[in-house]
Amino acid sequence: MTATGLTLIRNSAFSALGLILLAYGLAVILTGQPDPVSPIIPGAASAITALLVTATARAATAKAARITWDELTRSEWARAMQTGWWVAVWMYPVFGLALFTDLVTPAQTFAAMGTLTGAAPFLWFLLAWLRGRV
Amino acid sequence: MAGLANELRAHRVQRGLTQAELAEAVGVSRKTINTIENRVFVPSTLLALRIARCLGASVHDIFMLEEDD
């Protein structure tokens, strides 16, 4: 498999995962239920993404895998992780206030914070892909 | 603070290479070469040296500090 193919698979998988986690987190908030759909979905999607990206990288040549995670990509991934970190930090006051005002339940907060925090770096990576950076 | 200017596109074209060919020779993605040429991405010293070696030039010929305003 070429580096281009690997990159397409990784970017697609990361984007799909970010959108799934975002959709789950938003559904938790909008429906008022901590499990608006099967709670297995976020975890299963994450595991499938990890397996897919790892398996395709191992099936490709070492050079193709290195190109797929070259300096620009690692830089963008670092920025994605930084964004995810700040999103995670800001979740606490936002959901703390929502809890305090009874807008959400503790179970909802747990489900939404977990999935939205997980979604943030992958959504940032999706934006980087759309901007032609990865 | 001065930014990093570069003459990468000129050196690449002079050697008759496409972005994809240079990327393959250096071992990075074509987007990396593209974003360096467009001054969107600043490469590490190591990558700058690898690019210069592939183009048979000195890193000083390709990368330079831009003048402050």
N, CA and C atoms of all chains as a GROMACS GRO file, in nm:
protein
  609
    1MET      N    1   0.084  -0.120   0.000
    1MET     CA    2   0.000   0.000   0.000
    1MET      C    3   0.088   0.125   0.000
    2THR      N    4   0.046   0.224  -0.078
    2THR     CA    5   0.125   0.346  -0.088
    2THR      C    6   0.097   0.439   0.031
    3ALA      N    7   0.183   0.539   0.045
    3ALA     CA    8   0.164   0.638   0.152
    3ALA      C    9   0.034   0.715   0.131
    4THR      N   10   0.000   0.738   0.004
    4THR     CA   11  -0.124   0.811  -0.025
    4THR      C   12  -0.246   0.731   0.022
    5GLY      N   13  -0.243   0.601  -0.005
    5GLY     CA   14  -0.353   0.514   0.039
    5GLY      C   15  -0.362   0.507   0.190
    6LEU      N   16  -0.247   0.493   0.254
    6LEU     CA   17  -0.243   0.490   0.400
    6LEU      C   18  -0.298   0.619   0.460
    7THR      N   19  -0.257   0.730   0.401
    7THR     CA   20  -0.302   0.860   0.451
    7THR      C   21  -0.454   0.873   0.437
    8LEU      N   22  -0.506   0.827   0.323
    8LEU     CA   23  -0.651   0.836   0.300
    8LEU      C   24  -0.727   0.751   0.403
    9ILE      N   25  -0.678   0.632   0.427
    9ILE     CA   26  -0.744   0.544   0.526
    9ILE      C   27  -0.738   0.606   0.665
   10ARG      N   28  -0.619   0.653   0.705
   10ARG     CA   29  -0.604   0.712   0.838
   10ARG      C   30  -0.693   0.836   0.855
   11ASN      N   31  -0.687   0.926   0.755
   11ASN     CA   32  -0.766   1.049   0.767
   11ASN      C   33  -0.916   1.018   0.770
   12SER      N   34  -0.958   0.923   0.687
   12SER     CA   35  -1.100   0.887   0.683
   12SER      C   36  -1.143   0.825   0.816
   13ALA      N   37  -1.060   0.735   0.867
   13ALA     CA   38  -1.094   0.667   0.993
   13ALA      C   39  -1.097   0.766   1.110
   14PHE      N   40  -0.998   0.854   1.115
   14PHE     CA   41  -0.994   0.954   1.223
   14PHE      C   42  -1.115   1.048   1.213
   15SER      N   43  -1.148   1.088   1.091
   15SER     CA   44  -1.261   1.180   1.072
   15SER      C   45  -1.391   1.114   1.115
   16ALA      N   46  -1.410   0.989   1.071
   16ALA     CA   47  -1.533   0.917   1.106
   16ALA      C   48  -1.543   0.901   1.258
   17LEU      N   49  -1.430   0.870   1.321
   17LEU     CA   50  -1.431   0.853   1.467
   17LEU      C   51  -1.466   0.984   1.537
   18GLY      N   52  -1.405   1.094   1.491
   18GLY     CA   53  -1.436   1.224   1.552
   18GLY      C   54  -1.583   1.258   1.539
   19LEU      N   55  -1.640   1.231   1.423
   19LEU     CA   56  -1.781   1.264   1.400
   19LEU      C   57  -1.873   1.173   1.481
   20ILE      N   58  -1.836   1.046   1.493
   20ILE     CA   59  -1.917   0.952   1.574
   20ILE      C   60  -1.917   0.996   1.720
   21LEU      N   61  -1.799   1.029   1.772
   21LEU     CA   62  -1.789   1.070   1.912
   21LEU      C   63  -1.864   1.202   1.935
   22LEU      N   64  -1.852   1.294   1.840
   22LEU     CA   65  -1.923   1.421   1.850
   22LEU      C   66  -2.074   1.397   1.850
   23ALA      N   67  -2.120   1.314   1.757
   23ALA     CA   68  -2.263   1.286   1.746
   23ALA      C   69  -2.316   1.223   1.874
   24TYR      N   70  -2.238   1.131   1.930
   24TYR     CA   71  -2.281   1.066   2.054
   24TYR      C   72  -2.289   1.169   2.168
   25GLY      N   73  -2.186   1.251   2.181
   25GLY     CA   74  -2.185   1.351   2.288
   25GLY      C   75  -2.300   1.449   2.275
   26LEU      N   76  -2.327   1.494   2.154
   26LEU     CA   77  -2.437   1.588   2.132
   26LEU      C   78  -2.572   1.520   2.158
   27ALA      N   79  -2.582   1.393   2.118
   27ALA     CA   80  -2.707   1.319   2.140
   27ALA      C   81  -2.735   1.303   2.289
   28VAL      N   82  -2.628   1.283   2.366
   28VAL     CA   83  -2.644   1.272   2.513
   28VAL      C   84  -2.706   1.400   2.568
   29ILE      N   85  -2.654   1.513   2.521
   29ILE     CA   86  -2.702   1.642   2.572
   29ILE      C   87  -2.845   1.670   2.523
   30LEU      N   88  -2.868   1.647   2.394
   30LEU     CA   89  -2.997   1.685   2.335
   30LEU      C   90  -3.111   1.594   2.378
   31THR      N   91  -3.082   1.466   2.399
   31THR     CA   92  -3.190   1.373   2.436
   31THR      C   93  -3.209   1.365   2.587
   32GLY      N   94  -3.109   1.411   2.661
   32GLY     CA   95  -3.120   1.401   2.806
   32GLY      C   96  -3.093   1.261   2.859
   33GLN      N   97  -3.043   1.174   2.773
   33GLN     CA   98  -3.015   1.035   2.811
   33GLN      C   99  -2.864   1.010   2.806
   34PRO      N  100  -2.807   0.942   2.904
   34PRO     CA  101  -2.663   0.912   2.897
   34PRO      C  102  -2.630   0.807   2.790
   35ASP      N  103  -2.732   0.733   2.746
   35ASP     CA  104  -2.710   0.632   2.641
   35ASP      C  105  -2.820   0.644   2.535
   36PRO      N  106  -2.812   0.749   2.454
   36PRO     CA  107  -2.914   0.771   2.350
   36PRO      C  108  -2.915   0.660   2.246
   37VAL      N  109  -2.801   0.602   2.219
   37VAL     CA  110  -2.788   0.480   2.137
   37VAL      C  111  -2.701   0.386   2.218
   38SER      N  112  -2.668   0.272   2.161
   38SER     CA  113  -2.588   0.177   2.237
   38SER      C  114  -2.457   0.240   2.284
   39PRO      N  115  -2.428   0.234   2.414
   39PRO     CA  116  -2.304   0.295   2.464
   39PRO      C  117  -2.178   0.222   2.418
   40ILE      N  118  -2.199   0.109   2.354
   40ILE     CA  119  -2.083   0.036   2.301
   40ILE      C  120  -2.025   0.107   2.179
   41ILE      N  121  -2.108   0.186   2.111
   41ILE     CA  122  -2.067   0.247   1.984
   41ILE      C  123  -1.940   0.332   1.995
   42PRO      N  124  -1.928   0.426   2.089
   42PRO     CA  125  -1.805   0.506   2.094
   42PRO      C  126  -1.679   0.421   2.116
   43GLY      N  127  -1.688   0.327   2.208
   43GLY     CA  128  -1.572   0.243   2.235
   43GLY      C  129  -1.538   0.152   2.118
   44ALA      N  130  -1.642   0.094   2.057
   44ALA     CA  131  -1.619   0.005   1.943
   44ALA      C  132  -1.560   0.082   1.826
   45ALA      N  133  -1.612   0.202   1.801
   45ALA     CA  134  -1.559   0.284   1.691
   45ALA      C  135  -1.412   0.318   1.716
   46SER      N  136  -1.379   0.348   1.839
   46SER     CA  137  -1.240   0.381   1.872
   46SER      C  138  -1.149   0.260   1.851
   47ALA      N  139  -1.195   0.143   1.897
   47ALA     CA  140  -1.113   0.022   1.883
   47ALA      C  141  -1.097  -0.016   1.736
   48ILE      N  142  -1.204  -0.006   1.659
   48ILE     CA  143  -1.196  -0.039   1.516
   48ILE      C  144  -1.101   0.056   1.445
   49THR      N  145  -1.108   0.184   1.479
   49THR     CA  146  -1.017   0.282   1.417
   49THR      C  147  -0.872   0.248   1.448
   50ALA      N  148  -0.845   0.218   1.574
   50ALA     CA  149  -0.707   0.185   1.615
   50ALA      C  150  -0.659   0.060   1.541
   51LEU      N  151  -0.744  -0.040   1.533
   51LEU     CA  152  -0.706  -0.164   1.464
   51LEU      C  153  -0.683  -0.141   1.315
   52LEU      N  154  -0.773  -0.064   1.254
   52LEU     CA  155  -0.763  -0.038   1.110
   52LEU      C  156  -0.635   0.038   1.076
   53VAL      N  157  -0.609   0.145   1.151
   53VAL     CA  158  -0.491   0.227   1.122
   53VAL      C  159  -0.364   0.146   1.147
   54THR      N  160  -0.362   0.070   1.255
   54THR     CA  161  -0.243  -0.010   1.286
   54THR      C  162  -0.222  -0.120   1.184
   55ALA      N  163  -0.330  -0.190   1.148
   55ALA     CA  164  -0.318  -0.302   1.054
   55ALA      C  165  -0.274  -0.255   0.916
   56THR      N  166  -0.331  -0.145   0.868
   56THR     CA  167  -0.292  -0.097   0.735
   56THR      C  168  -0.148  -0.046   0.735
   57ALA      N  169  -0.107   0.017   0.846
   57ALA     CA  170   0.033   0.065   0.853
   57ALA      C  171   0.129  -0.053   0.854
   58ARG      N  172   0.092  -0.161   0.922
   58ARG     CA  173   0.179  -0.279   0.927
   58ARG      C  174   0.182  -0.351   0.792
   59ALA      N  175   0.071  -0.342   0.719
   59ALA     CA  176   0.065  -0.409   0.588
   59ALA      C  177   0.145  -0.332   0.483
   60ALA      N  178   0.166  -0.204   0.506
   60ALA     CA  179   0.240  -0.122   0.410
   60ALA      C  180   0.390  -0.133   0.436
   61THR      N  181   0.467  -0.074   0.347
   61THR     CA  182   0.612  -0.072   0.370
   61THR      C  183   0.645   0.027   0.481
   62ALA      N  184   0.762   0.008   0.541
   62ALA     CA  185   0.803   0.097   0.650
   62ALA      C  186   0.816   0.240   0.600
   63LYS      N  187   0.864   0.254   0.475
   63LYS     CA  188   0.881   0.389   0.420
   63LYS      C  189   0.746   0.458   0.404
   64ALA      N  190   0.648   0.382   0.352
   64ALA     CA  191   0.514   0.441   0.334
   64ALA      C  192   0.455   0.483   0.468
   65ALA      N  193   0.475   0.399   0.570
   65ALA     CA  194   0.423   0.432   0.704
   65ALA      C  195   0.492   0.558   0.759
   66ARG      N  196   0.624   0.569   0.735
   66ARG     CA  197   0.697   0.688   0.783
   66ARG      C  198   0.649   0.814   0.713
   67ILE      N  199   0.624   0.803   0.581
   67ILE     CA  200   0.576   0.920   0.507
   67ILE      C  201   0.437   0.961   0.556
   68THR      N  202   0.354   0.861   0.587
   68THR     CA  203   0.218   0.889   0.636
   68THR      C  204   0.221   0.967   0.767
   69TRP      N  205   0.322   0.938   0.848
   69TRP     CA  206   0.336   1.011   0.976
   69TRP      C  207   0.462   1.097   0.972
   70ASP      N  208   0.474   1.176   0.868
   70ASP     CA  209   0.594   1.258   0.854
   70ASP      C  210   0.586   1.382   0.945
   71GLU      N  211   0.685   1.468   0.929
   71GLU     CA  212   0.699   1.582   1.022
   71GLU      C  213   0.577   1.674   1.024
   72LEU      N  214   0.522   1.702   0.908
   72LEU     CA  215   0.404   1.790   0.902
   72LEU      C  216   0.286   1.725   0.973
   73THR      N  217   0.266   1.595   0.949
   73THR     CA  218   0.154   1.525   1.012
   73THR      C  219   0.171   1.521   1.162
   74ARG      N  220   0.292   1.492   1.208
   74ARG     CA  221   0.316   1.488   1.353
   74ARG      C  222   0.293   1.625   1.415
   75SER      N  223   0.330   1.730   1.342
   75SER     CA  224   0.306   1.866   1.391
   75SER      C  225   0.157   1.893   1.403
   76GLU      N  226   0.081   1.853   1.302
   76GLU     CA  227  -0.064   1.875   1.305
   76GLU      C  228  -0.130   1.790   1.414
   77TRP      N  229  -0.079   1.668   1.432
   77TRP     CA  230  -0.135   1.581   1.536
   77TRP      C  231  -0.106   1.640   1.675
   78ALA      N  232   0.012   1.699   1.691
   78ALA     CA  233   0.045   1.763   1.819
   78ALA      C  234  -0.051   1.878   1.846
   79ARG      N  235  -0.082   1.955   1.743
   79ARG     CA  236  -0.177   2.066   1.759
   79ARG      C  237  -0.316   2.011   1.790
   80ALA      N  238  -0.351   1.899   1.728
   80ALA     CA  239  -0.481   1.837   1.756
   80ALA      C  240  -0.489   1.794   1.903
   81MET      N  241  -0.380   1.739   1.953
   81MET     CA  242  -0.378   1.695   2.093
   81MET      C  243  -0.383   1.814   2.189
   82GLN      N  244  -0.314   1.922   2.151
   82GLN     CA  245  -0.321   2.044   2.233
   82GLN      C  246  -0.464   2.096   2.240
   83THR      N  247  -0.530   2.096   2.126
   83THR     CA  248  -0.670   2.140   2.122
   83THR      C  249  -0.756   2.050   2.209
   84GLY      N  250  -0.734   1.920   2.198
   84GLY     CA  251  -0.809   1.824   2.279
   84GLY      C  252  -0.788   1.848   2.427
   85TRP      N  253  -0.666   1.882   2.464
   85TRP     CA  254  -0.635   1.909   2.605
   85TRP      C  255  -0.715   2.029   2.656
   86TRP      N  256  -0.716   2.137   2.578
   86TRP     CA  257  -0.790   2.257   2.621
   86TRP      C  258  -0.940   2.232   2.622
   87VAL      N  259  -0.988   2.155   2.525
   87VAL     CA  260  -1.132   2.120   2.525
   87VAL      C  261  -1.165   2.043   2.653
   88ALA      N  262  -1.079   1.949   2.688
   88ALA     CA  263  -1.102   1.870   2.810
   88ALA      C  264  -1.104   1.959   2.933
   89VAL      N  265  -1.011   2.054   2.939
   89VAL     CA  266  -1.005   2.145   3.054
   89VAL      C  267  -1.132   2.230   3.064
   90TRP      N  268  -1.176   2.283   2.951
   90TRP     CA  269  -1.294   2.371   2.951
   90TRP      C  270  -1.425   2.295   2.973
   91MET      N  271  -1.421   2.164   2.951
   91MET     CA  272  -1.540   2.083   2.977
   91MET      C  273  -1.581   2.093   3.125
   92TYR      N  274  -1.481   2.101   3.214
   92TYR     CA  275  -1.511   2.097   3.357
   92TYR      C  276  -1.595   2.216   3.403
   93PRO      N  277  -1.555   2.341   3.375
   93PRO     CA  278  -1.642   2.451   3.416
   93PRO      C  279  -1.776   2.453   3.343
   94VAL      N  280  -1.774   2.416   3.215
   94VAL     CA  281  -1.900   2.418   3.137
   94VAL      C  282  -1.999   2.316   3.193
   95PHE      N  283  -1.953   2.192   3.208
   95PHE     CA  284  -2.044   2.089   3.259
   95PHE      C  285  -2.067   2.104   3.410
   96GLY      N  286  -1.970   2.162   3.479
   96GLY     CA  287  -1.992   2.189   3.621
   96GLY      C  288  -2.106   2.286   3.640
   97LEU      N  289  -2.109   2.390   3.558
   97LEU     CA  290  -2.217   2.488   3.564
   97LEU      C  291  -2.350   2.424   3.524
   98ALA      N  292  -2.344   2.341   3.420
   98ALA     CA  293  -2.467   2.274   3.374
   98ALA      C  294  -2.521   2.180   3.482
   99LEU      N  295  -2.430   2.113   3.552
   99LEU     CA  296  -2.471   2.026   3.662
   99LEU      C  297  -2.533   2.108   3.776
  100PHE      N  298  -2.466   2.218   3.808
  100PHE     CA  299  -2.509   2.304   3.918
  100PHE      C  300  -2.649   2.359   3.894
  101THR      N  301  -2.679   2.386   3.766
  101THR     CA  302  -2.810   2.443   3.732
  101THR      C  303  -2.910   2.335   3.688
  102ASP      N  304  -2.873   2.209   3.708
  102ASP     CA  305  -2.962   2.096   3.677
  102ASP      C  306  -2.999   2.084   3.530
  103LEU      N  307  -2.914   2.134   3.445
  103LEU     CA  308  -2.939   2.119   3.301
  103LEU      C  309  -2.904   1.977   3.256
  104VAL      N  310  -2.809   1.916   3.322
  104VAL     CA  311  -2.768   1.779   3.290
  104VAL      C  312  -2.755   1.699   3.419
  105THR      N  313  -2.762   1.568   3.403
  105THR     CA  314  -2.743   1.479   3.519
  105THR      C  315  -2.597   1.437   3.526
  106PRO      N  316  -2.553   1.384   3.640
  106PRO     CA  317  -2.414   1.333   3.647
  106PRO      C  318  -2.386   1.225   3.542
  107ALA      N  319  -2.484   1.138   3.518
  107ALA     CA  320  -2.463   1.032   3.417
  107ALA      C  321  -2.446   1.091   3.278
  108GLN      N  322  -2.527   1.192   3.247
  108GLN     CA  323  -2.513   1.260   3.117
  108GLN      C  324  -2.377   1.327   3.106
  109THR      N  325  -2.336   1.393   3.215
  109THR     CA  326  -2.209   1.464   3.215
  109THR      C  327  -2.093   1.368   3.188
  110PHE      N  328  -2.098   1.254   3.254
  110PHE     CA  329  -1.992   1.155   3.235
  110PHE      C  330  -1.986   1.111   3.088
  111ALA      N  331  -2.102   1.080   3.032
  111ALA     CA  332  -2.107   1.031   2.893
  111ALA      C  333  -2.067   1.139   2.793
  112ALA      N  334  -2.116   1.260   2.814
  112ALA     CA  335  -2.088   1.367   2.718
  112ALA      C  336  -1.943   1.413   2.726
  113MET      N  337  -1.893   1.432   2.848
  113MET     CA  338  -1.755   1.479   2.861
  113MET      C  339  -1.657   1.378   2.802
  114GLY      N  340  -1.682   1.252   2.825
  114GLY     CA  341  -1.591   1.149   2.773
  114GLY      C  342  -1.586   1.146   2.622
  115THR      N  343  -1.702   1.151   2.560
  115THR     CA  344  -1.705   1.140   2.415
  115THR      C  345  -1.662   1.270   2.346
  116LEU      N  346  -1.703   1.384   2.402
  116LEU     CA  347  -1.665   1.511   2.339
  116LEU      C  348  -1.515   1.539   2.355
  117THR      N  349  -1.461   1.501   2.470
  117THR     CA  350  -1.316   1.516   2.488
  117THR      C  351  -1.242   1.427   2.388
  118GLY      N  352  -1.292   1.307   2.370
  118GLY     CA  353  -1.230   1.216   2.273
  118GLY      C  354  -1.244   1.265   2.130
  119ALA      N  355  -1.356   1.332   2.101
  119ALA     CA  356  -1.381   1.378   1.964
  119ALA      C  357  -1.290   1.493   1.923
  120ALA      N  358  -1.255   1.579   2.019
  120ALA     CA  359  -1.187   1.705   1.987
  120ALA      C  360  -1.060   1.690   1.901
  121PRO      N  361  -0.963   1.607   1.940
  121PRO     CA  362  -0.842   1.600   1.856
  121PRO      C  363  -0.870   1.545   1.716
  122PHE      N  364  -0.964   1.453   1.705
  122PHE     CA  365  -0.993   1.395   1.574
  122PHE      C  366  -1.066   1.495   1.484
  123LEU      N  367  -1.149   1.579   1.544
  123LEU     CA  368  -1.216   1.682   1.465
  123LEU      C  369  -1.117   1.789   1.421
  124TRP      N  370  -1.020   1.820   1.508
  124TRP     CA  371  -0.915   1.914   1.469
  124TRP      C  372  -0.835   1.856   1.352
  125PHE      N  373  -0.808   1.727   1.358
  125PHE     CA  374  -0.734   1.661   1.251
  125PHE      C  375  -0.814   1.664   1.121
  126LEU      N  376  -0.947   1.648   1.134
  126LEU     CA  377  -1.034   1.657   1.016
  126LEU      C  378  -1.024   1.795   0.953
  127LEU      N  379  -1.023   1.899   1.038
  127LEU     CA  380  -1.010   2.035   0.985
  127LEU      C  381  -0.875   2.052   0.915
  128ALA      N  382  -0.771   1.994   0.974
  128ALA     CA  383  -0.638   2.001   0.911
  128ALA      C  384  -0.640   1.932   0.775
  129TRP      N  385  -0.712   1.823   0.765
  129TRP     CA  386  -0.725   1.750   0.638
  129TRP      C  387  -0.798   1.836   0.535
  130LEU      N  388  -0.906   1.899   0.578
  130LEU     CA  389  -0.984   1.984   0.487
  130LEU      C  390  -0.902   2.105   0.441
  131ARG      N  391  -0.807   2.148   0.525
  131ARG     CA  392  -0.721   2.261   0.488
  131ARG      C  393  -0.600   2.215   0.409
  132GLY      N  394  -0.591   2.088   0.379
  132GLY     CA  395  -0.480   2.036   0.299
  132GLY      C  396  -0.350   2.023   0.374
  133ARG      N  397  -0.358   2.007   0.507
  133ARG     CA  398  -0.236   2.002   0.587
  133ARG      C  399  -0.191   1.859   0.617
  134VAL      N  400  -0.281   1.764   0.607
  134VAL     CA  401  -0.240   1.624   0.636
  134VAL      C  402  -0.292   1.533   0.527
  135MET      N  403   0.996   3.915   1.533
  135MET     CA  404   1.093   3.808   1.503
  135MET      C  405   1.088   3.775   1.354
  136ALA      N  406   1.204   3.756   1.295
  136ALA     CA  407   1.209   3.727   1.151
  136ALA      C  408   1.156   3.586   1.124
  137GLY      N  409   1.079   3.573   1.015
  137GLY     CA  410   1.030   3.442   0.975
  137GLY      C  411   1.130   3.372   0.885
  138LEU      N  412   1.093   3.252   0.843
  138LEU     CA  413   1.182   3.175   0.758
  138LEU      C  414   1.134   3.181   0.613
  139ALA      N  415   1.214   3.243   0.529
  139ALA     CA  416   1.183   3.247   0.386
  139ALA      C  417   1.253   3.129   0.320
  140ASN      N  418   1.212   3.096   0.198
  140ASN     CA  419   1.283   2.988   0.129
  140ASN      C  420   1.274   3.000  -0.022
  141GLU      N  421   1.371   2.940  -0.086
  141GLU     CA  422   1.376   2.936  -0.233
  141GLU      C  423   1.361   2.792  -0.279
  142LEU      N  424   1.282   2.717  -0.204
  142LEU     CA  425   1.270   2.574  -0.233
  142LEU      C  426   1.210   2.549  -0.370
  143ARG      N  427   1.104   2.621  -0.404
  143ARG     CA  428   1.039   2.596  -0.533
  143ARG      C  429   1.139   2.619  -0.648
  144ALA      N  430   1.214   2.727  -0.640
  144ALA     CA  431   1.310   2.758  -0.746
  144ALA      C  432   1.415   2.649  -0.759
  145HIS      N  433   1.468   2.603  -0.646
  145HIS     CA  434   1.570   2.498  -0.649
  145HIS      C  435   1.512   2.366  -0.701
  146ARG      N  436   1.390   2.337  -0.661
  146ARG     CA  437   1.326   2.211  -0.705
  146ARG      C  438   1.304   2.214  -0.856
  147VAL      N  439   1.249   2.325  -0.904
  147VAL     CA  440   1.222   2.336  -1.048
  147VAL      C  441   1.353   2.331  -1.127
  148GLN      N  442   1.455   2.396  -1.072
  148GLN     CA  443   1.586   2.397  -1.138
  148GLN      C  444   1.639   2.254  -1.155
  149ARG      N  445   1.610   2.169  -1.058
  149ARG     CA  446   1.655   2.029  -1.065
  149ARG      C  447   1.558   1.942  -1.146
  150GLY      N  448   1.449   2.002  -1.195
  150GLY     CA  449   1.353   1.928  -1.277
  150GLY      C  450   1.269   1.829  -1.199
  151LEU      N  451   1.244   1.860  -1.072
  151LEU     CA  452   1.166   1.769  -0.988
  151LEU      C  453   1.026   1.824  -0.962
  152THR      N  454   0.930   1.733  -0.956
  152THR     CA  455   0.797   1.772  -0.909
  152THR      C  456   0.797   1.767  -0.757
  153GLN      N  457   0.692   1.823  -0.698
  153GLN     CA  458   0.682   1.816  -0.551
  153GLN      C  459   0.677   1.671  -0.505
  154ALA      N  460   0.604   1.588  -0.579
  154ALA     CA  461   0.590   1.447  -0.542
  154ALA      C  462   0.725   1.375  -0.550
  155GLU      N  463   0.803   1.406  -0.653
  155GLU     CA  464   0.933   1.341  -0.669
  155GLU      C  465   1.029   1.382  -0.558
  156LEU      N  466   1.029   1.510  -0.524
  156LEU     CA  467   1.116   1.556  -0.415
  156LEU      C  468   1.070   1.494  -0.282
  157ALA      N  469   0.939   1.490  -0.263
  157ALA     CA  470   0.886   1.431  -0.139
  157ALA      C  471   0.929   1.285  -0.126
  158GLU      N  472   0.921   1.212  -0.236
  158GLU     CA  473   0.960   1.071  -0.236
  158GLU      C  474   1.109   1.056  -0.202
  159ALA      N  475   1.190   1.145  -0.260
  159ALA     CA  476   1.335   1.138  -0.236
  159ALA      C  477   1.368   1.173  -0.090
  160VAL      N  478   1.295   1.267  -0.036
  160VAL     CA  479   1.324   1.311   0.102
  160VAL      C  480   1.261   1.216   0.205
  161GLY      N  481   1.149   1.153   0.164
  161GLY     CA  482   1.080   1.063   0.256
  161GLY      C  483   0.971   1.132   0.336
  162VAL      N  484   0.905   1.229   0.273
  162VAL     CA  485   0.791   1.296   0.337
  162VAL      C  486   0.676   1.299   0.237
  163SER      N  487   0.562   1.352   0.281
  163SER     CA  488   0.448   1.360   0.192
  163SER      C  489   0.460   1.481   0.099
  164ARG      N  490   0.386   1.474  -0.014
  164ARG     CA  491   0.389   1.587  -0.106
  164ARG      C  492   0.335   1.713  -0.039
  165LYS      N  493   0.238   1.696   0.050
  165LYS     CA  494   0.181   1.812   0.119
  165LYS      C  495   0.285   1.882   0.204
  166THR      N  496   0.378   1.806   0.258
  166THR     CA  497   0.484   1.868   0.340
  166THR      C  498   0.569   1.960   0.253
  167ILE      N  499   0.608   1.910   0.135
  167ILE     CA  500   0.687   1.995   0.044
  167ILE      C  501   0.606   2.117   0.003
  168ASN      N  502   0.479   2.094  -0.029
  168ASN     CA  503   0.391   2.204  -0.072
  168ASN      C  504   0.377   2.311   0.036
  169THR      N  505   0.356   2.268   0.160
  169THR     CA  506   0.336   2.367   0.267
  169THR      C  507   0.467   2.439   0.304
  170ILE      N  508   0.579   2.371   0.282
  170ILE     CA  509   0.708   2.441   0.304
  170ILE      C  510   0.726   2.548   0.197
  171GLU      N  511   0.700   2.509   0.071
  171GLU     CA  512   0.717   2.606  -0.038
  171GLU      C  513   0.626   2.728  -0.020
  172ASN      N  514   0.506   2.702   0.031
  172ASN     CA  515   0.411   2.812   0.050
  172ASN      C  516   0.426   2.882   0.184
  173ARG      N  517   0.530   2.843   0.256
  173ARG     CA  518   0.564   2.905   0.385
  173ARG      C  519   0.451   2.891   0.487
  174VAL      N  520   0.379   2.782   0.476
  174VAL     CA  521   0.276   2.751   0.576
  174VAL      C  522   0.339   2.671   0.690
  175PHE      N  523   0.435   2.584   0.653
  175PHE     CA  524   0.499   2.496   0.750
  175PHE      C  525   0.649   2.523   0.754
  176VAL      N  526   0.702   2.537   0.873
  176VAL     CA  527   0.846   2.558   0.891
  176VAL      C  528   0.909   2.423   0.925
  177PRO      N  529   0.997   2.372   0.840
  177PRO     CA  530   1.055   2.240   0.865
  177PRO      C  531   1.158   2.244   0.978
  178SER      N  532   1.184   2.126   1.034
  178SER     CA  533   1.290   2.116   1.134
  178SER      C  534   1.426   2.130   1.065
  179THR      N  535   1.528   2.150   1.146
  179THR     CA  536   1.664   2.159   1.091
  179THR      C  537   1.699   2.031   1.016
  180LEU      N  538   1.661   1.918   1.074
  180LEU     CA  539   1.692   1.789   1.012
  180LEU      C  540   1.627   1.776   0.875
  181LEU      N  541   1.500   1.812   0.866
  181LEU     CA  542   1.431   1.802   0.738
  181LEU      C  543   1.488   1.902   0.637
  182ALA      N  544   1.520   2.021   0.684
  182ALA     CA  545   1.579   2.121   0.595
  182ALA      C  546   1.711   2.071   0.537
  183LEU      N  547   1.789   2.005   0.620
  183LEU     CA  548   1.918   1.951   0.574
  183LEU      C  549   1.896   1.837   0.474
  184ARG      N  550   1.795   1.753   0.500
  184ARG     CA  551   1.767   1.642   0.407
  184ARG      C  552   1.720   1.695   0.272
  185ILE      N  553   1.638   1.799   0.274
  185ILE     CA  554   1.591   1.859   0.149
  185ILE      C  555   1.709   1.918   0.073
  186ALA      N  556   1.794   1.990   0.145
  186ALA     CA  557   1.910   2.052   0.080
  186ALA      C  558   2.000   1.946   0.017
  187ARG      N  559   2.021   1.836   0.088
  187ARG     CA  560   2.106   1.728   0.035
  187ARG      C  561   2.045   1.669  -0.092
  188CYS      N  562   1.914   1.649  -0.091
  188CYS     CA  563   1.846   1.593  -0.210
  188CYS      C  564   1.856   1.687  -0.330
  189LEU      N  565   1.860   1.816  -0.302
  189LEU     CA  566   1.866   1.914  -0.412
  189LEU      C  567   2.010   1.951  -0.446
  190GLY      N  568   2.106   1.893  -0.376
  190GLY     CA  569   2.247   1.920  -0.404
  190GLY      C  570   2.284   2.064  -0.376
  191ALA      N  571   2.222   2.121  -0.274
  191ALA     CA  572   2.249   2.261  -0.242
  191ALA      C  573   2.277   2.274  -0.093
  192SER      N  574   2.325   2.391  -0.057
  192SER     CA  575   2.343   2.419   0.085
  192SER      C  576   2.209   2.462   0.144
  193VAL      N  577   2.190   2.429   0.270
  193VAL     CA  578   2.064   2.468   0.335
  193VAL      C  579   2.050   2.621   0.337
  194HIS      N  580   2.165   2.690   0.338
  194HIS     CA  581   2.162   2.837   0.338
  194HIS      C  582   2.114   2.892   0.205
  195ASP      N  583   2.133   2.814   0.098
  195ASP     CA  584   2.086   2.860  -0.033
  195ASP      C  585   1.934   2.851  -0.044
  196ILE      N  586   1.876   2.756   0.031
  196ILE     CA  587   1.732   2.729   0.019
  196ILE      C  588   1.652   2.803   0.127
  197PHE      N  589   1.705   2.803   0.248
  197PHE     CA  590   1.632   2.865   0.359
  197PHE      C  591   1.710   2.986   0.411
  198MET      N  592   1.637   3.093   0.437
  198MET     CA  593   1.701   3.213   0.490
  198MET      C  594   1.602   3.291   0.577
  199LEU      N  595   1.657   3.369   0.667
  199LEU     CA  596   1.571   3.453   0.750
  199LEU      C  597   1.518   3.568   0.666
  200GLU      N  598   1.388   3.592   0.678
  200GLU     CA  599   1.334   3.708   0.607
  200GLU      C  600   1.364   3.832   0.690
  201GLU      N  601   1.375   3.943   0.620
  201GLU     CA  602   1.410   4.067   0.689
  201GLU      C  603   1.292   4.115   0.772
  202ASP      N  604   1.324   4.173   0.890
  202ASP     CA  605   1.218   4.236   0.971
  202ASP      C  606   1.166   4.359   0.901
  203ASP      N  607   1.036   4.387   0.924
  203ASP     CA  608   0.979   4.510   0.869
  203ASP      C  609   1.033   4.631   0.946
   0.00000   0.00000   0.00000
